[in-house]
Every structure is written in C-alpha cells, then in structure tokens.
Amino acid sequence: MKTSEMPIKMRLANKLLLLVLIQLLHIGVFAQTPKAIRYRITEVGLISIAPELELIAGKNKKLEDSAQLSMSRLYDYDIYDSRAVFQQKGLNESQPSSLQTYVRIIIETFVGKPGEYPKSSSRPAFKPDELAAYDANFKQEVVAGFKEQRTAKTNLSLVKWLGSNTVIVNDKAAIQITYIRQLNDRPPVKVEMYQFFNNDRMHQVILSYRIKDEKQWKPILAKALSSFQITNVR
C-alpha cells in the first residue's frame, strides 16, 4: 500500500504546484502596472507621463495618435503646441476623486532671437554670483505677477521662496527655481520650475503639487522630469 500511495501523492503535489504557478502567472499578466505614455512635443522633444496624469482638454491641445506613423515607437502621441499641460487623471471629466488633489506638469517654450539665451549644454549657464542675481530678479517677477493676478475673490501669494540651483537633466543643464505659493485658503502648493536654455529659445518645465499630497505626486513628477529630452537643439 505504501509503495502504491507514493506516486499518487507525488502526482497530487505536482498538480497543486502547477495550479499555484498558473495563479501566479495570471496575477502577473493582469496586475501589471500601466506604462507611462510617451509624448513628442513639436519643436521641443520627448517626455513620458505616468497614467495617473492626463493631458488637459482644450481646443489648443491637438493630440494625434502617431502609432502608425512611427515605426520605431519612440513615442505614442504628438503634441502640436508650444504649451502642454498635464493634470491629475479624471479632471477633464470632473470626476469627484480628481477634485480632491492638485498636480500639474506644464511644458512651455519661449522663442526669442538667435543668441538671446545660452546654448543648450551640460555645463551650467551661470556662475554662482550670476545665479544669485538671476534668482533675486526672478523672485521679484513672481511676486509682481501674483499681485497682478489678485482680485476681490482671488488672492495668490508667495508663502516661501526656496531659491535657485543648477541641475542636470538628461545631460542638459537647467536652472531649478523652487517656491511655495497659496491661492486663498486652499492648501499650499510647491512649485519646481526648470528652465532649459537653447540659443534662441527657453524651454520651461513646471512641476507643482499640493504639499499635503507630496508622497503621492513627487515620485511621479520626478520620473517625468528625468524622462524629459530636448531633441530640437538649436
């Protein structure tokens, strides 16, 4: 009896193991994390945006599926605009859950004359004393801009100025400007602005989120920034 029972037990064990493997495979297939969406911004470059964010709706945001146009699959969508805004997913449809938080990625380009800005490079554009002067001037511009936007019902104020630094993003030097702002009595928002000089233009990437939601949005925004590439080097 004992010798005849062993093969049966082994077969049962093998079946159980197979069932476990099938279940694990099933979970792996259907519980995969959604991939980031790759956008190509005309005259700028590329950026990957997490599925937790969406491109803001609007007539000026022409979005075209380029899957059939790009055999290399370097990007999923084209954006034909000098300004692209991404926000928390669901806000376009005013979904209740999307109204409980705030996050933005704004990418915009300011075009000037040839040589108006430093050339795109991995080297910082400013020396420490020049950066300090730039920081002071930009702070004044931000404060003045907030004052201009104030109305009887709207009070946009600077809570804290965190200063400017030089950083490298994908081998491109940028000036990082950070501050905290607040609109009326709403939760304070942290703003991180990255300015990339490119000869006759400046590309600006602005990341902002409510400080109380920092754990939720900071990692997502950091990944988006690290994916930003300027392909239109002037």
C-alpha positions as CSV (number, residue, x, y, z in Angstrom):
1,M,0.0,0.0,0.0
2,K,2.8,2.4,0.9
3,T,4.6,1.9,-2.4
4,S,1.4,2.5,-4.4
5,E,0.4,5.6,-2.5
6,M,3.7,7.5,-3.2
7,P,3.1,8.1,-6.9
8,I,-0.4,9.3,-6.2
9,K,0.9,11.8,-3.6
10,M,3.5,13.0,-6.0
11,R,1.0,13.5,-8.7
12,L,-1.2,15.5,-6.4
13,A,1.7,17.6,-5.3
14,N,2.6,18.3,-8.9
15,K,-0.9,19.3,-9.7
16,L,-1.1,21.7,-6.8
17,L,2.3,23.2,-7.8
18,L,1.0,23.6,-11.3
19,L,-2.2,25.4,-10.1
20,V,-0.1,27.7,-7.9
21,L,2.1,28.6,-10.9
22,I,-0.9,29.2,-13.1
23,Q,-2.4,31.6,-10.5
24,L,0.9,33.5,-10.1
25,L,1.1,33.8,-13.9
26,H,-2.5,35.0,-14.0
27,I,-1.8,37.7,-11.4
28,G,1.4,38.7,-13.2
29,V,-0.4,39.2,-16.5
30,F,-3.5,41.0,-15.3
31,A,-1.9,43.1,-12.5
32,Q,0.9,44.7,-14.5
33,T,1.5,48.4,-13.7
34,P,0.2,50.6,-16.6
35,K,3.1,52.0,-18.6
36,A,3.9,55.7,-18.9
37,I,2.7,57.4,-22.1
38,R,5.4,58.8,-24.3
39,Y,4.7,62.2,-25.9
40,R,6.6,64.1,-28.6
41,I,6.3,67.8,-28.3
42,T,6.8,69.5,-31.6
43,E,9.9,71.7,-31.8
44,V,10.9,70.6,-28.2
45,G,11.5,66.9,-27.6
46,L,10.1,63.9,-25.6
47,I,8.6,63.3,-22.2
48,S,7.0,60.2,-20.5
49,I,3.9,60.9,-18.4
50,A,2.5,58.4,-15.9
51,P,-1.0,57.1,-16.4
52,E,-2.1,58.9,-13.2
53,L,-1.9,62.1,-15.2
54,E,-3.8,63.3,-18.4
55,L,-3.3,66.0,-21.0
56,I,-5.7,68.9,-20.2
57,A,-8.6,69.1,-22.5
58,G,-8.9,72.1,-24.8
59,K,-9.1,73.3,-28.4
60,N,-5.4,74.3,-28.3
61,K,-4.2,70.9,-27.4
62,K,-4.3,68.9,-30.6
63,L,-3.4,65.3,-29.9
64,E,-2.8,62.8,-32.7
65,D,-2.1,59.1,-32.4
66,S,1.2,58.5,-34.1
67,A,1.4,54.8,-33.6
68,Q,1.1,54.1,-37.3
69,L,3.5,57.0,-38.2
70,S,6.4,56.0,-36.0
71,M,7.7,52.5,-36.7
72,S,10.4,53.0,-34.1
73,R,7.7,53.5,-31.4
74,L,9.8,56.2,-29.7
75,Y,6.6,58.0,-28.8
76,D,2.8,57.3,-28.5
77,Y,1.3,60.8,-29.2
78,D,2.2,64.1,-30.8
79,I,1.5,67.5,-29.2
80,Y,1.3,70.4,-31.6
81,D,1.6,73.3,-29.3
82,S,4.2,75.4,-27.6
83,R,2.5,74.8,-24.3
84,A,1.3,71.4,-22.9
85,V,-0.4,71.0,-19.5
86,F,-0.9,67.7,-17.7
87,Q,-3.1,67.3,-14.6
88,Q,-4.5,64.6,-12.3
89,K,-6.4,61.9,-14.3
90,G,-10.2,62.4,-14.3
91,L,-10.2,66.1,-14.0
92,N,-11.3,66.6,-17.7
93,E,-14.5,64.8,-16.8
94,S,-14.7,66.4,-13.3
95,Q,-14.6,63.0,-11.6
96,P,-15.1,63.5,-7.8
97,S,-11.8,61.8,-6.9
98,S,-9.8,64.1,-9.1
99,L,-11.1,67.2,-7.3
100,Q,-9.5,66.1,-4.0
101,T,-6.0,66.8,-5.1
102,Y,-3.9,69.1,-7.3
103,V,-0.9,68.4,-9.6
104,R,0.4,69.9,-12.8
105,I,3.2,69.5,-15.3
106,I,3.5,72.5,-17.6
107,I,5.9,72.5,-20.5
108,E,6.2,75.7,-22.5
109,T,8.6,77.3,-24.8
110,F,9.5,81.0,-25.2
111,V,11.1,81.8,-28.5
112,G,13.4,84.8,-28.9
113,K,16.2,85.8,-31.2
114,P,19.3,83.8,-32.1
115,G,21.8,84.0,-29.2
116,E,19.3,85.6,-26.8
117,Y,19.8,82.6,-24.5
118,P,22.9,80.5,-23.7
119,K,23.3,77.4,-25.9
120,S,22.0,74.0,-24.7
121,S,24.8,72.4,-22.8
122,S,25.7,70.1,-19.9
123,R,27.6,73.0,-18.4
124,P,25.8,75.5,-16.1
125,A,24.9,78.7,-17.8
126,F,25.6,80.9,-14.8
127,K,28.4,81.4,-12.3
128,P,27.3,81.4,-8.6
129,D,27.1,85.2,-8.3
130,E,25.2,85.4,-11.6
131,L,22.8,82.7,-10.4
132,A,22.2,84.7,-7.2
133,A,21.3,87.8,-9.2
134,Y,19.1,85.8,-11.5
135,D,17.3,84.3,-8.5
136,A,16.7,87.7,-6.9
137,N,15.3,89.2,-10.2
138,F,13.1,86.2,-10.9
139,K,11.7,86.3,-7.3
140,Q,10.6,89.9,-7.9
141,E,8.9,88.9,-11.1
142,V,7.0,86.1,-9.4
143,V,5.8,88.4,-6.6
144,A,4.8,91.1,-9.1
145,G,2.9,88.5,-11.2
146,F,1.0,87.3,-8.1
147,K,0.0,90.9,-7.3
148,E,-1.3,91.5,-10.8
149,Q,-3.5,88.4,-10.6
150,R,-5.1,89.4,-7.3
151,T,-8.8,90.3,-7.4
152,A,-11.5,90.7,-4.8
153,K,-12.0,87.0,-4.8
154,T,-8.6,85.8,-5.7
155,N,-5.5,86.1,-3.5
156,L,-2.4,84.4,-4.9
157,S,0.5,84.8,-2.5
158,L,4.1,83.6,-2.1
159,V,4.4,81.6,1.1
160,K,8.1,80.8,0.9
161,W,10.9,81.3,-1.6
162,L,13.3,78.3,-1.7
163,G,15.8,79.6,-4.1
164,S,17.5,78.6,-7.3
165,N,20.0,75.9,-8.2
166,T,21.8,74.5,-11.3
167,V,20.8,70.9,-12.1
168,I,21.5,68.4,-14.9
169,V,18.6,66.6,-16.6
170,N,19.4,64.1,-19.3
171,D,22.8,65.7,-19.8
172,K,21.3,69.2,-20.2
173,A,21.9,72.0,-17.7
174,A,18.9,73.7,-16.2
175,I,18.1,76.3,-13.6
176,Q,15.8,75.0,-10.9
177,I,13.6,77.5,-9.2
178,T,11.6,76.4,-6.2
179,Y,8.9,78.2,-4.1
180,I,5.7,77.6,-2.2
181,R,2.5,79.5,-3.2
182,Q,-1.0,79.6,-1.9
183,L,-4.4,80.5,-3.5
184,N,-6.8,82.0,-1.0
185,D,-7.2,79.5,1.9
186,R,-6.5,76.4,-0.2
187,P,-3.7,74.0,0.7
188,P,-0.2,75.4,-0.2
189,V,1.4,74.3,-3.4
190,K,5.0,73.5,-4.0
191,V,6.4,74.7,-7.4
192,E,9.6,73.4,-9.0
193,M,10.4,75.3,-12.2
194,Y,13.2,74.0,-14.6
195,Q,14.5,76.4,-17.3
196,F,16.5,75.0,-20.2
197,F,18.3,77.5,-22.4
198,N,18.5,76.6,-26.1
199,N,20.1,79.5,-28.0
200,D,17.1,81.3,-29.5
201,R,14.5,79.9,-27.0
202,M,13.9,78.8,-23.5
203,H,12.1,75.6,-22.6
204,Q,10.4,75.6,-19.2
205,V,9.1,72.6,-17.3
206,I,7.0,73.4,-14.2
207,L,6.1,70.8,-11.7
208,S,3.6,71.6,-9.0
209,Y,1.6,69.8,-6.4
210,R,-0.1,70.3,-3.0
211,I,2.4,69.8,-0.2
212,K,0.0,67.6,1.7
213,D,0.0,65.2,-1.3
214,E,3.8,65.2,-1.7
215,K,4.1,61.4,-1.2
216,Q,1.6,60.7,-3.9
217,W,2.9,63.1,-6.6
218,K,6.6,63.8,-6.0
219,P,7.9,60.4,-7.3
220,I,5.6,60.6,-10.3
221,L,6.8,64.1,-11.2
222,A,10.4,63.2,-10.7
223,K,10.1,60.3,-13.2
224,A,8.5,62.6,-15.7
225,L,11.3,65.2,-15.4
226,S,14.0,62.6,-15.7
227,S,12.4,61.4,-19.0
228,F,12.4,64.9,-20.5
229,Q,14.7,65.2,-23.5
230,I,15.3,68.1,-25.7
231,T,15.8,66.9,-29.3
232,N,15.5,70.2,-31.1
233,V,18.9,71.5,-30.1
234,R,19.5,74.9,-31.7
